[in-house]
Amino acid sequence: MPEKQILRLKEVCHITGLSRSTIYKMMNADEFPKSIQISGRNIAWAKSEVDAWIERVLGQGERG
């Protein structure tokens, strides 16, 4: 079974190259995976969902 991991906002920004504000704008427009609340005010993203989003973006770039 694959290992499940979560990413914090700083890691998501680093991996995707997107700014914090862009990530939130894209989430609100349903263009980026939604965050999950892990405790109190702490949020994170499922690494698998962020990876899938990256693959979709890369695939779109290859098609033109």
C-alpha distances in whole Angstrom, upper triangle without the diagonal:
4,6,9,12,16,19,23,25,27,24,23,27,26,24,25,29,30,32,31,34,33,29,31,33,30,28,32,32,29,28,25,22,23,23,22,24,22,25,29,30,27,24,21,19,16,15,13,16,19,17,17,21,22,21,23,26,26,26,29,31,30,32,35
4,6,9,13,16,19,22,23,20,20,23,23,20,22,25,26,29,28,31,29,26,28,30,27,26,29,29,26,25,22,19,21,20,20,22,20,24,27,28,24,22,19,16,13,11,10,13,15,14,14,18,18,18,20,23,23,23,26,28,27,29,32
4,6,10,13,17,20,21,17,18,21,21,18,21,24,25,27,26,29,28,24,26,29,27,25,28,29,26,25,22,19,20,19,18,20,18,21,24,25,21,19,16,14,11,10,10,13,15,13,15,18,19,19,21,23,23,24,27,28,29,31,33
4,7,10,14,17,18,15,15,19,19,17,19,22,23,24,23,26,25,21,23,26,24,21,25,26,23,22,19,16,16,15,14,16,14,18,21,21,18,16,13,11,8,7,8,11,12,12,14,16,17,18,20,22,22,24,26,27,28,30,32
4,7,10,13,15,12,12,16,16,14,16,19,20,21,20,23,22,19,20,23,22,20,23,24,22,21,17,15,15,13,12,14,12,16,19,19,15,13,10,9,6,6,8,10,11,11,13,15,16,17,19,21,22,23,25,26,28,30,32
4,7,10,12,10,10,13,14,13,14,17,17,18,17,20,19,16,17,20,19,17,20,22,19,19,15,12,12,10,9,11,9,13,16,15,12,9,6,5,5,5,8,10,10,11,14,14,15,17,19,20,21,23,25,26,28,30,31
4,7,8,6,6,10,10,10,12,14,14,15,13,17,17,13,15,18,17,15,19,20,19,18,14,12,12,9,10,12,11,14,16,15,11,9,5,5,6,6,10,10,9,11,14,14,14,17,19,19,20,22,24,24,26,29,30
4,6,5,6,9,10,11,12,14,13,13,11,14,15,12,13,17,16,15,18,20,19,18,15,13,12,9,10,11,10,12,14,12,8,7,5,7,9,9,13,13,11,14,16,16,16,19,21,20,22,25,26,26,28,30,31
4,5,5,6,9,10,10,12,10,10,7,11,12,9,10,14,14,13,15,18,17,16,13,12,12,9,11,12,12,14,15,12,9,8,6,8,11,11,15,14,11,14,17,15,15,19,20,19,21,24,24,24,27,29,29
4,6,5,6,9,10,10,10,9,8,12,13,11,13,16,16,16,18,20,20,19,15,15,15,13,15,15,15,17,17,15,12,11,10,11,14,13,16,16,13,15,18,17,16,20,21,20,21,24,25,25,27,30,30
4,5,5,6,8,10,10,11,11,14,14,12,14,17,17,16,19,21,20,18,15,14,15,13,14,16,15,17,19,17,13,12,9,10,11,10,13,13,11,12,16,15,14,17,19,18,19,22,23,23,25,28,28
4,5,5,6,8,8,9,9,12,11,9,11,14,13,13,16,17,16,14,11,11,12,10,13,15,15,18,19,17,14,11,9,8,10,9,12,11,8,10,13,11,11,14,16,15,16,19,20,20,23,25,25
4,6,5,5,5,6,6,10,9,8,11,13,13,13,16,17,17,15,12,13,14,13,16,17,18,20,21,18,16,13,12,11,14,12,15,14,11,13,15,13,12,16,17,15,17,20,20,20,23,25,25
4,6,5,7,9,10,13,13,11,15,17,16,17,20,21,20,18,15,16,17,16,18,20,20,22,23,21,18,16,14,13,15,13,16,15,12,13,16,14,13,16,18,16,16,20,21,20,22,25,25
4,6,8,11,12,15,14,12,15,17,15,16,20,20,19,16,13,14,16,15,18,20,20,23,24,22,19,16,13,12,13,10,12,12,9,9,12,11,9,12,15,13,13,17,18,17,19,22,23
4,5,9,10,13,11,9,13,14,12,14,17,17,16,13,11,12,14,15,18,20,21,24,25,22,20,17,14,12,14,11,13,12,8,9,12,9,7,11,12,10,11,15,15,15,17,20,20
4,7,10,12,10,10,14,14,13,15,18,18,18,15,13,15,17,17,20,22,23,25,26,23,21,19,16,15,17,15,17,16,12,13,15,13,11,14,15,12,13,17,17,16,18,21,20
4,7,8,6,6,10,11,10,12,15,15,15,13,11,13,15,15,18,20,22,24,24,21,19,17,15,14,17,15,17,15,12,14,16,13,11,15,15,13,14,18,17,16,20,22,21
4,5,5,6,9,10,11,12,14,15,16,14,13,15,15,15,18,20,21,23,23,19,18,16,15,15,18,17,20,18,14,17,19,16,15,19,19,16,18,21,21,20,23,25,24
4,5,5,6,9,10,11,13,14,15,14,12,13,13,12,15,16,18,19,19,16,14,13,13,13,16,17,19,17,14,17,19,16,16,20,20,18,20,23,22,22,26,27,27
4,5,5,6,9,10,11,12,14,13,12,14,14,14,17,18,20,21,21,17,17,15,15,15,19,19,21,19,16,19,20,17,18,21,21,18,21,24,23,23,26,27,26
4,5,5,6,8,10,10,12,10,10,12,13,14,17,19,21,23,23,19,19,16,16,15,18,18,20,17,14,17,18,14,15,18,17,15,18,20,19,19,22,24,23
4,6,5,6,9,10,10,9,7,9,9,10,14,16,18,20,20,17,16,13,12,11,14,15,16,14,11,14,15,12,13,16,16,14,17,19,18,19,22,23,23
4,5,5,6,9,10,10,8,10,9,9,13,14,17,19,18,15,15,12,12,12,15,17,18,15,14,17,18,15,16,19,18,17,20,22,21,22,25,26,26
4,5,5,6,9,8,9,11,11,12,16,18,21,22,22,19,18,16,16,15,18,19,20,17,15,19,19,15,17,20,18,16,20,22,20,21,24,25,24
4,5,5,6,5,5,8,9,11,15,18,20,23,23,20,19,16,15,14,16,17,18,14,13,16,15,12,13,16,14,13,16,18,16,18,21,21,21
4,5,5,6,5,6,6,8,12,14,17,20,20,17,16,13,13,11,14,15,16,12,12,15,15,12,14,17,15,15,18,20,18,20,23,24,24
4,5,8,8,10,8,11,14,16,19,21,21,18,18,15,16,15,17,19,20,16,15,19,18,15,18,20,18,18,21,22,21,22,26,26,25
4,5,8,10,10,13,16,19,22,24,24,22,21,18,18,16,18,20,20,16,16,19,17,14,17,19,16,15,19,20,18,20,23,23,22
4,6,7,8,11,14,17,20,23,24,21,21,17,16,14,16,17,17,13,13,16,14,11,15,16,14,14,18,18,17,19,22,21,22
4,7,9,12,16,19,22,24,25,23,21,18,17,14,15,16,16,12,11,14,12,9,11,13,11,10,14,15,13,15,18,18,19
4,6,9,13,16,18,21,22,20,18,15,13,10,12,12,13,9,8,11,10,7,10,12,11,10,14,15,14,16,19,20,20
4,7,10,13,15,18,20,18,16,12,10,7,8,10,10,6,7,10,9,7,10,13,12,12,16,17,17,19,21,22,23
4,7,10,13,16,17,15,14,10,9,7,9,12,12,9,9,13,13,11,14,16,16,16,19,20,20,22,25,25,26
4,7,9,12,13,12,10,6,5,5,8,11,12,10,10,14,14,13,15,18,18,18,21,23,23,25,27,28,29
4,6,9,11,10,9,5,5,6,8,11,13,11,12,16,16,16,18,21,21,21,24,26,26,28,30,31,32
4,6,7,7,6,4,6,9,11,14,16,15,16,19,20,19,22,24,24,25,27,29,30,31,34,35,36
4,7,8,6,5,7,9,11,14,16,16,16,19,21,21,23,25,26,26,29,30,31,33,35,36,37
4,6,5,7,10,13,15,17,20,19,20,23,24,24,26,29,29,30,32,34,35,36,38,40,41
4,6,8,12,15,17,20,23,22,22,25,27,26,28,31,31,31,34,36,36,37,40,41,42
4,6,10,14,17,19,22,21,20,24,25,24,26,29,29,29,31,34,34,35,38,39,39
4,7,11,13,16,19,18,17,21,22,22,23,26,27,27,29,31,32,33,35,37,37
4,7,10,13,16,14,14,17,19,18,20,23,23,23,25,28,28,29,32,33,34
4,7,9,12,11,11,14,16,15,16,19,20,20,22,25,25,26,29,30,31
4,6,9,7,7,10,12,11,13,16,17,17,19,21,22,23,26,27,28
4,5,5,7,9,10,11,13,15,16,17,19,20,22,23,25,26,28
4,5,5,6,9,10,11,12,14,15,16,18,20,21,23,25,26
4,6,5,6,9,10,10,12,14,15,16,18,20,21,23,25
4,5,5,6,9,10,11,12,14,15,17,19,20,21,23
4,5,5,6,9,10,11,12,14,15,17,19,20,22
4,5,5,6,9,10,11,12,14,15,17,19,21
4,5,5,6,9,10,10,12,14,15,17,19
4,5,5,6,9,10,11,13,14,16,17
4,5,5,6,8,10,11,13,15,16
4,5,5,6,9,10,11,13,15
4,5,5,6,9,10,11,13
4,5,5,6,9,10,11
4,5,5,6,9,10
4,5,5,7,9
4,5,5,7
4,5,5
4,5
4
